[in-house]
Amino acid sequence: MNNNKKNTLGISGKITRLFLNNRELSILSILIIAAWGIVSFILMPKQYNPEIVAPAFIISTDFPNATSQEVFELITRKMEDVLKEIPEVDEISSQSFSGGKSVVVVKFYVGADLEKAKTTLNQKLRDNIQLKPSGASEPIVQTMDSEDVPIISIGLFSDEFSEQALRKAAIEISDNLKQVSGTSKIEIKGGRINNLNVSLDVGKLTALEISPFEIVQAIQSANGNYGVHTFKNDNYNSILTVDGNIRDATELENIIIRSQNSSIIRISDVATVDYGPGEITNYVRLREKEDNGSAQPVVYIAISKLKGTNATTIAENVITKLDEIKNSSLPKEIKTKILRNEGATASEEITKLSIELAKSIAIVGAVILLILGFRSALIISLVIPLILFAVFAIGNVFGETINRITLFALILSLGLLVDDAIVVVENINRYFRMKLGLNKTETVVLAVDEVGSALFMSTLTMILAFVPMAFVTGMMGPYIGPIPFFVPVALAASLLFAVTLNPFFAHLLHKESIHEKKTNFIDRVIKKIETSYAKTIRILLDQSKARNIFIASTAFAIIFSLSLPLVKIVKFRMLPKADKEQFYLYLDLPDGTNIEKTALLSTKLEKNILTQENIKSVESFVGQSQIVDFNGLFKGSSFRVQQNQATLKINLTHPEERDTTSEDIASDIRDISLKFSEEHPDANIKIIEDPPGPPVLATLFLKVQGEDTKKITAIARDIKKTVSEIDGVVDLDTSILEQNYDQSYRVNIEKSQQLGIAPSAINQMLFLELHGLPIGVYHRRDDNLGQTNDQEQIIVRLDKKDREFAENFNRLTILSADGTPIPLPELLLKTEAEKDSIIYTDERQKTASISAEMEDRSVVYAVLDIFPKLLAYKLPNAQETKTTWTPFGVTYTDTETGEQYSVMIDGEWKLTLEVFRDLGIVMALVIFLIYFVVAAQTESLIIPLLIMGSIPLSLIGVLPGFAFLGIIKGTYFNATSMIGVIALSGLAVKNAIIYLEYLEPLRKKGLPLKDALVETGRIRLLPIILTSLTAILGSLTIVADPVWEGLAWAIVFGLTASTLLTLLVFPILYYLFERKNS
């Protein structure tokens, strides 16, 4: 008998025999896997989210004195056409500004190689440089790299030191921090830079008939002269240096402009000179509740890390280095504060999820201990850490990182990977109970061999359920990328260990007992459940009426469940908002608002916000961009540098220290902003929360596109009004921004040429006088002020009191060819004031956008409310409008003129459609692959269909379960829930495959079909219930996470339903099929 069995052993039995007969191989494998896994876990980079490579670039081109339309036609449109020729380019958007500036944003497909994309982009621009119009500057390419997002921000502040001194200290600290291994870009934000400021007095200039250009020429001729010369002698060379640079403010004041009537006119006669920051154009400050809400200027040191390095380690090393600097060289009066630490956040999240993973392992072990006993629980519990070690080892080889999604993937896989171990251990125990008269080794080998092929096929189907997720497109692909990597690796490892180390431990720990094992309470309960199940399935197989009622009820339950989303009892959204420790507030005032008013209103807002509970501090950036984060990088927060803009970072207490979520706090702050807007109607305020997944420009984002800018603007205003009427819409805004000019002039070209004045010199003069012009580098030599860390310049402009436009414009002069001062108004012709709008484009179409956020409602249902209104909309001034639509938007055609305009819906709606589309395709692909594999194994086209009939059964649990959660706590069915449903499809099929694998041998022994089905169900009942129970209880550890609770509840509800129904539905379907065939 032994020889026969030995000869008929499958590959599973042979592998098991190898490891049982070679104990040293088993022990060595355990040691290598444990050591390799532990070292890999330590070495793998740890960060909060997975790395997302999405190359994007900002291309800026100056085209002085051009209108926005000229910039669009001559630069922007041509550049867009050229860049669209690059195959890897995904999206192109642009802004064309009046005055002569083009900004084009190019986004490559997610996953494209950054360096290759950068090289291709620059090469394409160089190859088409001949298209650049005369007078335009060379395009400047700036990389938007997620790796440049700082992982740690340090704030410097002091009651004793000036902002200039703080900035200097920040630069010196940053030089030292660059020594920390793994650090990359270090940015300094805030503080002041001293310059040598020359403030011109219009009255004195006019009285002395001196033009500002004369002053510029005088300063430039006296500055920027430094030479090194050599005298060559016979024996040695003498080095001579000649310094002709301006050394200090006094020296500049004494520069001679001209000699007039035997008198010398110096700079000090027509201007004041001071060394300092000059006029303030931005404020960066911190306001903390613990300091009674008083604001203090702050200088930031923002540090990024190199790609592939460990965020937690680098952040810790930076803080250690900072402590060394504070103890050695930093003045005690300068205080430091860590204002952002992504490394600590990542460490905290990884630690928390690691604890949840440990809890899941403990729960699984406890369940197995309770049902299978101590020895079986010990066998399985010993293998679980080894599987995880193997996963980390393989992950490290493939360059994966440990992040929150990685750990969620492992928690998800935990309930799945114990399935193989449970099946093997339970079957080994069953074989020992059967007392076949074989030795211990042969018993274990035969037990594993019996289920080996079924384990392989069932695990393969589970792997096939996850692998296709790797093909999800867009940013969501790499965001969920750890799931299709780590779950299949864990399942493959569990299969390998199920036929190697599980049998080894079972063989090692098994002890023969001469006494019958006493049944305990759990054994008796299991026996009763098995008996009840056998009676139930026997009734359903024997009685056609009962069987038909059961099948009809199941079909009705599936139809009923599928109807729940249609009647909006089960609601959808992309992802719920995560509970964060910060969010942002954007304050935008009318274009032209000066920095003083913006700072004043920002201060008022900051104080109001700090009165709220759970608000810890507010960081404000007025006329200055924030320290960029991943969300801000793609929202364009770096462009928020105008004097009418303020960005507030609102820092919250730790989530564990409050009872409310950051979403609720943001809603409270939104109420404050609404009251603020009532007091200041020209203030536009938006609350910006960190998304739980990939960033979008806005939750609700509509793009009006066409050719005629005026019609686009009119349509956008109509659509904005429509959107404002939709429930849940907040923070409504539009890109329709117009530059209003109080007075407008054009150059009198003929007169200026007659006087020998270049028309371009008039604008240059105005720019110098009103904006200020850096005319040279200030080479400071004052040792009392210390060494400078920033480049300082000499800046010339009119004194602030002389820049009141209406009163002083007539006094501005420019020199003619013969040196006569000519009043500027004499060279200008007044025209009617015009409006020159910024021209936005998206995918090379002129665009106006409408953006909004959602409060207490999914964007899905807001868009469903908007769509009927969009379909009913008619183009302005059109006789007849033809309307066509897709899920992504509506297109309107003027049937008389043929003009087309469209309203495209972007933002979270587009992301939701694309993700659910991709996951739907994944689901279809999973079903096809499973069918193909099972058909190949069973050599039947029908049996795989019977097996896959168990897949819809999970929906009977999932959809009603989410309906219940929606009613009691407002939970949505989201993208992570869909991932759970995909996992359930593999689980349901796995149970059916192993059921079938037990059934076939019984039928070959001649057991009648009904008896074989009943006996198979009885034997397979305990492993199915046990594996389902471990998966369900393991998933419960992550239901507290707002993002991933959708996956957990899908597993809990779906697996509960499919486990119970699969054990009844599959035997019935198989019985009906076999009865018909026979």
ZAFIFI-204338 format. One record per residue (C-alpha): x negated, y, z. Coordinates in steps of 0.2 Angstrom, whole numbers, padded with zeros to 4 digits, always signed. Layout:
N
XYZ
...
END
This chain:
1078
+0000+0000+0000
-0014+0012+0004
-0023+0009-0012
-0007+0012-0022
-0004+0028-0013
-0022+0033-0015
-0021+0030-0034
-0005+0040-0036
-0010+0055-0025
-0008+0072-0033
-0020+0086-0033
-0013+0092-0016
-0016+0076-0008
-0033+0075-0015
-0038+0092-0008
-0031+0088+0009
-0041+0072+0010
-0057+0081+0005
-0055+0093+0020
-0050+0080+0032
-0064+0068+0028
-0077+0083+0028
-0074+0091+0045
-0090+0101+0043
-0083+0109+0026
-0067+0114+0036
-0076+0122+0050
-0088+0131+0039
-0074+0138+0028
-0065+0144+0044
-0081+0153+0050
-0085+0160+0033
-0068+0167+0030
-0067+0174+0048
-0083+0183+0046
-0081+0189+0028
-0063+0195+0033
-0069+0205+0048
-0083+0213+0040
-0072+0218+0025
-0059+0225+0036
-0073+0236+0044
-0080+0241+0028
-0065+0245+0018
-0060+0263+0016
-0046+0268+0027
-0034+0282+0023
-0016+0288+0025
-0010+0284+0007
-0016+0274-0008
-0028+0283-0020
-0018+0290-0035
-0029+0295-0050
-0019+0307-0060
-0031+0318-0070
-0025+0336-0072
-0033+0352-0077
-0029+0371-0077
-0036+0380-0093
-0036+0399-0091
-0040+0411-0105
-0040+0430-0104
-0034+0440-0119
-0035+0458-0113
-0022+0471-0117
-0010+0458-0126
+0008+0456-0123
+0015+0440-0116
+0022+0436-0134
+0005+0439-0142
-0003+0428-0128
+0009+0414-0132
+0008+0414-0151
-0011+0417-0152
-0018+0407-0138
-0005+0396-0128
+0004+0388-0142
-0011+0384-0152
-0020+0377-0137
-0005+0366-0133
-0004+0359-0151
-0023+0355-0150
-0021+0346-0133
-0006+0336-0138
-0018+0327-0150
-0026+0319-0135
-0018+0301-0134
-0020+0300-0115
-0011+0317-0112
+0006+0315-0103
+0012+0333-0099
+0008+0350-0105
+0015+0366-0097
+0010+0384-0098
+0012+0402-0093
+0008+0417-0104
+0007+0433-0095
+0009+0451-0100
-0008+0460-0100
-0017+0446-0108
-0018+0429-0098
-0014+0411-0103
-0013+0397-0091
-0011+0380-0098
-0009+0365-0086
-0013+0348-0094
-0009+0331-0085
-0015+0315-0091
-0007+0298-0088
-0008+0291-0071
-0023+0280-0070
-0033+0288-0084
-0052+0290-0080
-0055+0307-0073
-0072+0309-0080
-0067+0303-0097
-0052+0314-0097
-0063+0329-0092
-0075+0326-0106
-0062+0323-0119
-0053+0339-0114
-0068+0350-0115
-0074+0342-0132
-0057+0345-0139
-0058+0364-0134
-0075+0366-0141
-0070+0358-0157
-0056+0370-0160
-0065+0386-0153
-0062+0394-0170
-0044+0395-0166
-0047+0408-0152
-0042+0425-0157
-0054+0440-0157
-0056+0448-0140
-0051+0432-0130
-0062+0425-0118
-0069+0407-0117
-0057+0395-0109
-0061+0391-0091
-0056+0373-0086
-0053+0369-0068
-0050+0351-0062
-0035+0347-0051
-0042+0332-0042
-0033+0324-0028
-0050+0319-0021
-0053+0338-0018
-0039+0339-0006
-0047+0342+0011
-0046+0328+0024
-0050+0340+0038
-0048+0359+0041
-0057+0368+0055
-0051+0385+0061
-0063+0398+0068
-0057+0413+0078
-0063+0425+0091
-0058+0440+0101
-0075+0447+0100
-0082+0444+0082
-0075+0453+0067
-0068+0443+0052
-0084+0446+0042
-0094+0438+0056
-0082+0424+0057
-0084+0421+0039
-0103+0421+0040
-0102+0409+0054
-0090+0398+0044
-0103+0398+0029
-0117+0393+0041
-0107+0379+0049
-0102+0372+0032
-0120+0372+0027
-0123+0360+0041
-0108+0350+0039
-0113+0346+0021
-0126+0335+0029
-0112+0323+0035
-0113+0308+0023
-0097+0306+0013
-0092+0324+0013
-0089+0332-0004
-0082+0349-0008
-0081+0362+0007
-0071+0377+0005
-0071+0393+0015
-0054+0402+0016
-0050+0418+0026
-0062+0431+0033
-0068+0447+0025
-0083+0450+0013
-0092+0467+0015
-0095+0477+0000
-0102+0494-0004
-0086+0504-0007
-0087+0520-0017
-0070+0530-0015
-0068+0544-0028
-0060+0561-0024
-0049+0566-0038
-0049+0584-0033
-0068+0585-0032
-0070+0576-0049
-0058+0588-0057
-0066+0604-0049
-0083+0598-0055
-0077+0591-0072
-0085+0574-0068
-0078+0558-0076
-0078+0542-0066
-0088+0534-0080
-0103+0546-0076
-0103+0540-0058
-0103+0522-0064
-0117+0525-0076
-0127+0534-0062
-0125+0520-0050
-0129+0506-0063
-0145+0515-0068
-0151+0516-0050
-0147+0498-0046
-0151+0481-0052
-0170+0484-0056
-0181+0472-0049
-0197+0466-0057
-0213+0455-0054
-0229+0460-0063
-0246+0453-0064
-0263+0462-0064
-0276+0450-0072
-0294+0452-0065
-0309+0441-0067
-0307+0431-0051
-0289+0433-0046
-0272+0440-0052
-0263+0453-0042
-0245+0452-0040
-0235+0468-0040
-0216+0469-0036
-0205+0484-0040
-0189+0485-0032
-0176+0498-0039
-0161+0491-0030
-0149+0502-0019
-0153+0497-0001
-0139+0505+0009
-0125+0517+0009
-0135+0532+0012
-0146+0529-0003
-0131+0527-0014
-0123+0543-0008
-0139+0552-0013
-0139+0546-0031
-0139+0561-0042
-0125+0562-0055
-0131+0577-0064
-0139+0594-0062
-0127+0609-0065
-0130+0627-0064
-0147+0624-0055
-0138+0613-0042
-0139+0595-0040
-0122+0585-0039
-0124+0569-0029
-0112+0554-0026
-0108+0561-0009
-0101+0577-0017
-0087+0568-0026
-0085+0552-0016
-0086+0544+0001
-0097+0528+0003
-0094+0515+0016
-0100+0497+0019
-0086+0486+0024
-0072+0475+0017
-0063+0489+0009
-0045+0488+0006
-0036+0473+0013
-0028+0462+0000
-0024+0447+0010
-0021+0440+0028
-0025+0423+0035
-0020+0421+0053
-0014+0408+0066
+0000+0411+0078
+0002+0399+0092
+0016+0396+0104
+0004+0393+0119
-0004+0410+0116
+0013+0419+0117
+0015+0420+0098
+0001+0432+0096
-0008+0432+0079
-0026+0430+0077
-0036+0431+0061
-0043+0414+0057
-0057+0408+0045
-0055+0390+0038
-0068+0377+0034
-0059+0364+0023
-0069+0348+0020
-0065+0335+0006
-0072+0318+0005
-0080+0308-0009
-0070+0295-0018
-0070+0278-0010
-0076+0283+0007
-0068+0281+0023
-0057+0296+0028
-0056+0291+0047
-0075+0289+0048
-0079+0305+0039
-0067+0315+0049
-0075+0308+0066
-0092+0312+0060
-0088+0330+0055
-0080+0333+0072
-0096+0325+0080
-0107+0336+0069
-0096+0352+0074
-0098+0348+0092
-0117+0348+0090
-0117+0365+0081
-0106+0372+0094
-0118+0366+0108
-0133+0373+0099
-0131+0388+0088
-0113+0394+0088
-0109+0409+0099
-0098+0404+0113
-0086+0419+0109
-0082+0410+0093
-0069+0396+0096
-0065+0382+0084
-0049+0372+0082
-0045+0357+0071
-0030+0362+0061
-0028+0347+0050
-0036+0330+0052
-0030+0317+0039
-0043+0305+0045
-0035+0305+0063
-0017+0304+0054
-0023+0289+0044
-0031+0281+0059
-0015+0283+0070
-0004+0276+0056
-0016+0262+0053
-0017+0258+0071
+0002+0259+0073
+0005+0248+0059
-0008+0236+0064
+0001+0234+0081
+0017+0231+0071
+0008+0218+0061
+0002+0210+0077
+0020+0211+0084
+0026+0202+0068
+0013+0188+0071
+0018+0186+0089
+0037+0185+0084
+0033+0172+0071
+0023+0162+0083
+0036+0163+0096
+0050+0157+0084
+0039+0143+0078
+0035+0139+0096
+0053+0139+0101
+0059+0128+0087
+0044+0117+0082
+0035+0116+0098
+0018+0121+0105
+0007+0111+0094
+0015+0116+0078
+0016+0134+0083
-0003+0134+0087
-0007+0126+0070
+0002+0139+0061
-0004+0154+0072
-0022+0149+0069
-0020+0150+0050
-0011+0167+0050
-0026+0177+0055
-0037+0167+0043
-0025+0171+0028
-0026+0190+0033
-0045+0189+0034
-0045+0181+0016
-0034+0195+0010
-0045+0208+0017
-0061+0200+0010
-0053+0199-0008
-0046+0217-0006
-0064+0223-0002
-0071+0214-0017
-0058+0223-0029
-0061+0240-0021
-0045+0241-0012
-0042+0253+0003
-0033+0250+0019
-0018+0262+0020
-0001+0263+0027
+0006+0254+0011
-0007+0240+0012
-0001+0236+0030
+0017+0237+0025
+0013+0225+0011
+0005+0213+0024
+0020+0215+0036
+0031+0210+0021
+0020+0196+0016
+0019+0189+0034
+0037+0182+0034
+0033+0174+0017
+0016+0167+0019
+0021+0156+0034
+0034+0147+0023
+0021+0136+0016
+0013+0132+0033
+0030+0128+0040
+0035+0117+0026
+0018+0107+0028
+0018+0106+0047
+0036+0101+0048
+0034+0088+0035
+0018+0081+0044
+0028+0080+0060
+0042+0071+0051
+0030+0058+0043
+0022+0055+0061
+0040+0053+0067
+0044+0040+0053
+0029+0029+0060
+0024+0022+0043
+0010+0011+0050
-0003+0022+0042
-0018+0029+0051
-0018+0048+0055
-0028+0054+0040
-0017+0044+0028
-0001+0050+0036
-0006+0069+0035
-0012+0066+0017
+0004+0058+0011
+0015+0071+0020
+0005+0086+0011
+0006+0077-0005
+0024+0075-0005
+0028+0093-0004
+0012+0099-0013
+0019+0102-0031
+0035+0110-0024
+0024+0122-0013
+0014+0126-0029
+0029+0130-0039
+0039+0139-0026
+0024+0150-0021
+0021+0153-0040
+0038+0160-0041
+0036+0171-0026
+0020+0178-0034
+0029+0181-0050
+0042+0191-0040
+0028+0203-0035
+0015+0204-0049
+0026+0214-0061
+0027+0228-0049
+0010+0232-0054
+0017+0239-0071
+0028+0252-0063
+0024+0268-0072
+0020+0286-0066
+0013+0290-0049
+0025+0278-0040
+0014+0264-0048
-0002+0267-0038
+0009+0272-0023
+0016+0255-0022
+0001+0247-0030
-0005+0238-0014
+0011+0228-0014
+0009+0218-0030
-0010+0216-0025
-0009+0211-0007
+0007+0201-0006
+0002+0189-0021
-0016+0187-0014
-0008+0183+0004
+0004+0170-0004
-0010+0162-0014
-0021+0161+0001
-0006+0154+0011
-0004+0140-0002
-0022+0136-0002
-0023+0135+0017
-0007+0125+0017
-0016+0110+0009
-0033+0113+0017
-0034+0121+0034
-0016+0118+0040
-0018+0099+0038
-0035+0100+0046
-0028+0108+0062
-0013+0096+0062
-0025+0081+0060
-0036+0089+0074
-0022+0093+0086
-0011+0078+0084
-0011+0065+0098
-0002+0048+0097
+0011+0046+0110
+0018+0029+0115
+0033+0037+0123
+0047+0044+0113
+0048+0063+0113
+0061+0069+0125
+0074+0080+0116
+0076+0097+0123
+0090+0110+0122
+0083+0117+0105
+0082+0100+0098
+0100+0097+0102
+0105+0113+0095
+0096+0109+0079
+0104+0092+0078
+0121+0099+0080
+0118+0112+0066
+0111+0099+0055
+0127+0088+0058
+0139+0103+0056
+0130+0107+0040
+0131+0089+0033
+0149+0089+0037
+0152+0105+0028
+0143+0101+0012
+0151+0084+0012
+0168+0092+0013
+0164+0104-0001
+0157+0090-0012
+0171+0078-0009
+0186+0090-0009
+0188+0100-0026
+0201+0112-0018
+0189+0117-0004
+0175+0118-0017
+0185+0129-0029
+0190+0141-0014
+0172+0142-0009
+0166+0146-0026
+0179+0158-0029
+0176+0167-0013
+0158+0168-0016
+0161+0175-0034
+0173+0188-0026
+0160+0193-0013
+0147+0196-0027
+0159+0207-0037
+0165+0216-0021
+0147+0219-0016
+0142+0226-0034
+0157+0237-0033
+0151+0246-0017
+0139+0258-0026
+0152+0262-0039
+0164+0269-0026
+0149+0278-0017
+0150+0267-0002
+0132+0262-0005
+0123+0277-0009
+0106+0279-0018
+0091+0290-0017
+0073+0289-0022
+0065+0289-0004
+0071+0296+0012
+0060+0310+0020
+0046+0305+0031
+0045+0312+0049
+0030+0323+0047
+0020+0335+0058
+0021+0350+0047
+0031+0358+0033
+0029+0374+0023
+0039+0390+0020
+0037+0400+0004
+0041+0419+0006
+0042+0428-0011
+0046+0447-0012
+0049+0457-0028
+0035+0459-0040
+0025+0474-0035
+0028+0473-0016
+0012+0478-0007
+0002+0468+0005
+0007+0478+0020
+0026+0475+0018
+0023+0457+0014
+0013+0455+0030
+0026+0464+0040
+0040+0453+0034
+0029+0437+0036
+0025+0442+0054
+0044+0444+0058
+0047+0427+0051
+0033+0419+0060
+0039+0426+0077
+0057+0420+0074
+0051+0403+0069
+0040+0401+0085
+0055+0404+0096
+0062+0387+0090
+0059+0371+0100
+0046+0358+0093
+0037+0372+0084
+0018+0372+0089
+0010+0385+0078
+0012+0394+0062
-0003+0397+0050
+0001+0411+0038
-0007+0415+0021
-0002+0432+0015
-0008+0436-0002
-0019+0421-0001
-0016+0402-0006
-0015+0389+0008
-0027+0375+0011
-0021+0364-0002
-0013+0347+0001
-0008+0333-0011
+0009+0340-0012
+0004+0358-0015
-0009+0352-0027
+0004+0347-0039
+0017+0361-0035
+0004+0374-0039
+0002+0381-0022
-0016+0387-0027
-0007+0401-0038
+0001+0409-0023
-0011+0423-0022
-0001+0438-0026
+0002+0452-0013
+0021+0449-0013
+0018+0431-0008
+0016+0423+0009
+0014+0404+0013
+0018+0398+0031
+0012+0381+0037
+0023+0377+0051
+0015+0364+0063
+0026+0353+0074
+0024+0343+0090
+0020+0325+0088
+0035+0314+0082
+0033+0304+0098
+0035+0320+0108
+0052+0325+0101
+0069+0318+0098
+0072+0326+0082
+0065+0323+0065
+0055+0335+0054
+0069+0335+0042
+0081+0342+0055
+0069+0355+0061
+0066+0361+0043
+0085+0362+0042
+0085+0373+0058
+0071+0384+0051
+0082+0386+0035
+0096+0393+0045
+0084+0406+0052
+0078+0410+0034
+0096+0412+0028
+0099+0425+0042
+0082+0433+0037
+0088+0434+0019
+0104+0443+0024
+0093+0457+0033
+0081+0457+0018
+0091+0453+0002
+0075+0455-0009
+0066+0441+0001
+0067+0423-0008
+0063+0409+0005
+0060+0391+0002
+0056+0377+0014
+0044+0364+0007
+0043+0347+0015
+0030+0334+0012
+0038+0320+0001
+0037+0302+0007
+0031+0297-0010
+0024+0305-0026
+0026+0324-0027
+0038+0333-0038
+0040+0352-0042
+0057+0352-0033
+0069+0339-0028
+0082+0347-0040
+0073+0354-0055
+0082+0359-0071
+0073+0365-0087
+0082+0376-0099
+0072+0375-0116
+0074+0383-0133
+0066+0396-0145
+0074+0412-0141
+0068+0419-0124
+0083+0430-0121
+0096+0416-0124
+0086+0404-0113
+0086+0417-0099
+0105+0419-0101
+0108+0401-0101
+0097+0399-0086
+0107+0412-0076
+0123+0403-0081
+0116+0386-0075
+0109+0393-0059
+0127+0399-0055
+0133+0382-0058
+0120+0374-0047
+0124+0386-0033
+0141+0379-0032
+0135+0361-0029
+0136+0354-0011
+0120+0351-0002
+0110+0363-0013
+0098+0374-0004
+0083+0386-0008
+0089+0389-0025
+0077+0398-0036
+0073+0402-0054
+0057+0406-0064
+0066+0421-0072
+0054+0434-0066
+0052+0451-0075
+0039+0464-0074
+0048+0481-0072
+0038+0496-0077
+0043+0513-0069
+0034+0522-0083
+0028+0516-0100
+0015+0524-0111
+0006+0521-0127
-0011+0527-0132
-0011+0542-0144
-0024+0534-0156
-0026+0548-0168
-0030+0561-0154
-0041+0550-0144
-0051+0546-0160
-0052+0565-0164
-0060+0568-0147
-0072+0553-0149
-0064+0542-0135
-0061+0524-0139
-0043+0519-0135
-0050+0504-0125
-0059+0516-0114
-0043+0524-0108
-0037+0507-0101
-0054+0504-0094
-0054+0520-0085
-0037+0517-0078
-0042+0500-0072
-0057+0507-0063
-0048+0521-0055
-0033+0512-0049
-0038+0494-0047
-0057+0496-0043
-0071+0490-0053
-0086+0480-0047
-0101+0488-0056
-0116+0479-0049
-0122+0468-0035
-0127+0476-0019
-0144+0469-0013
-0143+0474+0005
-0159+0475+0015
-0152+0481+0032
-0160+0468+0044
-0149+0475+0058
-0133+0467+0050
-0141+0450+0047
-0143+0440+0032
-0128+0440+0020
-0119+0423+0015
-0108+0430+0002
-0112+0440-0013
-0109+0458-0010
-0104+0471-0023
-0103+0489-0027
-0085+0494-0030
-0079+0510-0037
-0061+0516-0037
-0051+0531-0032
-0048+0535-0014
-0032+0527-0008
-0023+0544-0006
-0027+0548-0024
-0018+0533-0031
-0001+0539-0028
+0005+0537-0046
+0017+0551-0048
+0007+0564-0040
-0010+0561-0046
-0008+0553-0063
-0009+0571-0071
-0026+0574-0063
-0035+0559-0070
-0048+0563-0083
-0060+0555-0096
-0075+0562-0105
-0074+0566-0123
-0088+0563-0135
-0096+0581-0131
-0094+0578-0112
-0078+0588-0110
-0066+0581-0097
-0049+0577-0105
-0034+0574-0094
-0028+0556-0097
-0009+0561-0100
-0015+0571-0115
-0020+0555-0123
-0004+0546-0120
+0013+0546-0127
+0027+0542-0115
+0039+0528-0122
+0055+0520-0115
+0051+0508-0101
+0051+0490-0106
+0052+0473-0098
+0039+0460-0103
+0043+0443-0096
+0031+0429-0092
+0034+0415-0105
+0034+0398-0098
+0033+0382-0108
+0035+0364-0105
+0030+0351-0118
+0027+0365-0130
+0045+0372-0128
+0049+0389-0121
+0057+0386-0104
+0066+0394-0089
+0067+0383-0074
+0080+0382-0060
+0074+0374-0044
+0082+0369-0027
+0080+0357-0012
+0093+0346-0005
+0100+0345+0013
+0110+0331+0020
+0113+0324+0002
+0104+0314-0011
+0100+0323-0027
+0108+0308-0036
+0125+0314-0032
+0121+0332-0034
+0116+0328-0052
+0132+0318-0054
+0142+0333-0049
+0132+0344-0061
+0133+0333-0076
+0152+0336-0080
+0149+0355-0079
+0134+0354-0091
+0144+0344-0103
+0158+0357-0103
+0146+0371-0105
+0146+0382-0121
+0132+0392-0128
+0134+0411-0125
+0140+0420-0141
+0142+0403-0150
+0158+0400-0161
+0156+0381-0158
+0144+0371-0147
+0140+0353-0151
+0134+0343-0136
+0124+0327-0134
+0117+0320-0119
+0105+0307-0111
+0103+0303-0092
+0089+0315-0092
+0099+0330-0099
+0110+0339-0111
+0107+0346-0128
+0117+0360-0136
+0118+0364-0154
+0126+0380-0161
+0135+0373-0176
+0135+0390-0185
+0116+0394-0184
+0109+0377-0180
+0099+0383-0165
+0097+0370-0151
+0095+0373-0133
+0093+0359-0119
+0095+0358-0100
+0084+0344-0094
+0085+0337-0077
+0068+0334-0069
+0062+0333-0051
+0067+0319-0040
+0081+0314-0052
+0069+0310-0066
+0058+0301-0054
+0072+0291-0047
+0078+0286-0064
+0061+0281-0070
+0057+0271-0054
+0073+0262-0054
+0072+0259-0073
+0054+0252-0070
+0060+0241-0055
+0075+0235-0065
+0063+0230-0079
+0052+0221-0066
+0067+0212-0059
+0072+0206-0077
+0054+0201-0080
+0053+0192-0064
+0069+0182-0068
+0063+0178-0085
+0046+0172-0078
+0054+0162-0064
+0066+0154-0077
+0051+0150-0089
+0041+0142-0075
+0055+0132-0068
+0061+0126-0085
+0043+0120-0089
+0042+0111-0072
+0060+0103-0073
+0060+0100-0092
+0077+0106-0092
+0086+0122-0098
+0101+0121-0086
+0093+0117-0069
+0083+0133-0069
+0099+0142-0071
+0107+0133-0057
+0092+0137-0046
+0093+0155-0051
+0111+0156-0047
+0105+0158-0029
+0098+0175-0033
+0114+0186-0033
+0119+0178-0017
+0107+0190-0008
+0117+0205-0014
+0132+0199-0004
+0121+0203+0011
+0111+0218+0005
+0125+0229-0002
+0138+0227+0012
+0123+0229+0024
+0118+0246+0017
+0136+0251+0017
+0137+0248+0035
+0121+0257+0038
+0127+0271+0028
+0142+0273+0038
+0134+0272+0055
+0117+0281+0052
+0118+0288+0034
+0105+0276+0027
+0103+0276+0008
+0098+0261-0004
+0081+0267-0010
+0066+0262-0020
+0059+0251-0005
+0076+0243-0004
+0074+0238-0022
+0057+0230-0019
+0066+0220-0005
+0079+0214-0017
+0065+0209-0029
+0056+0199-0015
+0073+0191-0011
+0074+0184-0028
+0058+0175-0026
+0063+0168-0009
+0080+0162-0015
+0072+0153-0029
+0058+0146-0018
+0071+0138-0006
+0080+0130-0021
+0064+0123-0029
+0059+0114-0013
+0077+0108-0010
+0076+0100-0028
+0059+0093-0024
+0066+0083-0009
+0081+0078-0019
+0073+0069-0034
+0064+0056-0024
+0080+0051-0015
+0089+0049-0031
+0075+0039-0038
+0077+0027-0023
+0095+0024-0029
+0104+0035-0016
+0121+0041-0023
+0121+0059-0029
+0132+0066-0015
+0123+0056-0001
+0106+0062-0008
+0112+0081-0008
+0118+0079+0009
+0102+0071+0016
+0091+0083+0006
+0101+0098+0014
+0099+0090+0031
+0081+0087+0029
+0077+0105+0022
+0089+0114+0033
+0077+0117+0047
+0062+0123+0037
+0073+0135+0027
+0081+0142+0042
+0064+0143+0051
+0056+0152+0037
+0070+0164+0034
+0071+0168+0053
+0052+0172+0053
+0054+0183+0038
+0069+0192+0045
+0062+0195+0063
+0045+0200+0056
+0053+0213+0045
+0063+0221+0060
+0046+0228+0066
+0046+0241+0052
+0065+0246+0053
+0059+0262+0063
+0050+0269+0048
+0061+0280+0039
+0053+0276+0022
+0051+0257+0023
+0066+0253+0033
+0075+0251+0017
+0064+0236+0013
+0066+0229+0030
+0085+0230+0030
+0086+0223+0012
+0076+0207+0019
+0086+0206+0034
+0103+0207+0026
+0099+0199+0010
+0089+0184+0017
+0103+0181+0030
+0116+0179+0017
+0106+0170+0004
+0099+0157+0016
+0116+0152+0022
+0124+0152+0005
+0110+0144-0005
+0111+0129+0006
+0129+0127+0000
+0130+0135-0017
+0115+0126-0025
+0120+0109-0020
+0138+0112-0027
+0131+0119-0043
+0119+0104-0045
+0133+0092-0041
+0145+0099-0054
+0131+0099-0067
+0126+0081-0064
+0144+0075-0063
+0148+0083-0080
+0132+0075-0087
+0135+0058-0080
END
